[in-house]
Amino acid sequence: MSGRADSDTDPEITGPEPAAAQDPEPYAEPDEQDDEPTEPDHEPDEELDDADDPAQGARRARWTAAGTGAALTLAGLAAALLRLARAAPAHVPAAYAGGAAVCACAAVLGARGRTRRALWLLIAGVMVMALGDQSD
């Protein structure tokens, strides 16, 4: 690189003099506007979008926390039953069942709107299940 600037520098950077020299139609007339009023793009009484509605976001968080908690509860109980059927130490199925119980509590809290606490309980429940699996 020679350190030389490009010849097509943005007009906002260079100032008004070079921008006028680069303008292909310096004496162009501005477009005339119609006197008719324009209609707005949306109706004022429309409902807010999902991204703009805080109540919809809270509902989605509650459903997500409750659904994830229920799914992890079922997975933990299934794993506990499978480990109980095989020859495994007793603390392994107990860890899976304990983690499933914690995830069930998280599902209940999530359904009631305590989504932050539910998230932390879900993390704790999965960690308990993982620690039980590591000791197998």
N, C-alpha and C positions, 0 to 999 in steps of 0.2 A: 504494500500500500504506500502510495506517495504522500498521503496526508492531505490530498486535494479534495475539496468538497465536490459533490455531484453538481452537475449543471442544472438539474431539474429540482431545485430546492423548493420546498413548500412555500407558497406565497405568504402565509402567516408568519413564517420565520424571517423571510427576507425583507419584508416591509412593503409599503404601497407602491413604490416606484417600479421595482422589477415586476410586480404583479400586473401593473398596467401595461407594461411592455409585453407580457406573455398573453394578455387577454386577446383572443382572436377577434372579438367583436366589441371594440371599445365604445361604439356609439349605438349599441343595440337599445331599443326601447324596452322598458319593463312590460311584462305581460299585464294586460288589463284584467281587472277582477270583475266578476259578475255582480250585479246589484242584488241578485236573489240570495236570500238567506240559505245557508247550508244547514243540512240536517246533521245532528250529532251522530257519531258512529254507534252509540249505544243508548238505550233508554235509561233515564235516570232511576226508574223504579225496578231495574233488573237486580236480581240477587247478586251478591258478591261472588267472585270466583272462589274455588276451593283454596287457592293459595292466599287470598285476601281475607278469608273468613277465619278468625281465630277459634270460633266454636267448632268449626269443621276440623281444624287441625287438632284440637284437644280430643275430639271424638275419635279421630284416626289414631291418636297416640294411645287412648284407652283400649281400643280394639286390638291394636298391635301388641300391647303389653299383655292383655288377657289371652290372646291367641297364642303368643309365644310361650307364655307360662303354661298353658294347657298342653301344648305340643311337647314341651320339655318334661312336663310331669308324666305324660304317657310314655315318652321314650325312657325316662328313668325307671318307671315301674316295669316296663317290658324288659329292660336290661337286668333289673333286680330279679325278676322271675326266671330269666334265662340263666343267670349266675347261680341262682338257688337250685335249679335243676341239675347243674353240673357239680362236680367236686371242686368247690372253691372255698377258701376260708370264709367264715361267717361274717367277717366285717366288710367284705366286698359287696354282697347284696344289701347289707345294712347301709353302706355308703350310698349306693344307688337309690335306695328307698328314702334315705334322709335328704339327699339332693332333690329327689322328686317332691318331697314334702315342702321343701323350701321353695321350689318352683311353683307349687300349688298355692302357697301363700302369696307369691309374687303375682300370680294370675288374679287372685282375689283383690289384691291392692291395686293392680292395674285397672281392673274393671271399675273400681271405686274412684279412679282418678289420680291415684298416687303413683304416677308413672315413673318418677325418679327413684323412689324407694323400690318400686317393682323391678326396675332395671338393675339396681344393685343386688337385689335378692336373686334375680335370675343369674347374674354373674357368680354369686356365692354358691348357688345350687349346682351350677355346672362345674365349678371348681371342686366341690365336695364329690361329685360323681367322678371327675377326672382323677382325684387323689385316690379314691377307692379303686379305680381301674388300674392305677399305677402300682398299687400294692398287690395286685393279683399275680 
